[in-house]
């Protein structure tokens, strides 16, 4: 296809620091917000990477600090098992083709994520959230620092 950049080892690719820009659109209300900040992937003692994101989220004109933590654990054949900070499963991640789709049910809502790798220093996630509580599109662009 040429538009995706294959990644044989997700954890090796992600390690380091990334600049993050995320747009959030609420399709039900028409509201939109934006997050900007940094994501750091650092080595975990037990293997894998700790993902820590921090920055500012602007919603309805109000900026607030925002952060989240995930664990990217080694999966088979260069993939990752992505978990919430408390260890609950989130989704798998296989970028061997440069593109991956993952689902995460959350109560009655369904999160569907599409991960695409542009090149050695740029990747994107697009989460579509549908259900009785949410109707959102979250688009995040990552650019490697340094």
Secondary structure, 3 states (H helix, E strand, C coil): CCCCCCCCCHHHHHCEEEEEEEEEEECCCCCEEEEEEEEEEEECCCCCEEEEEEEEEEECCEEEEEEEEEEEEECHHHCEEEEECCCCEEEEECCCCCEEEEEEEECCEEEEEEEEEEECCEEEEEEEEECCCCEEEEEEEEEECC
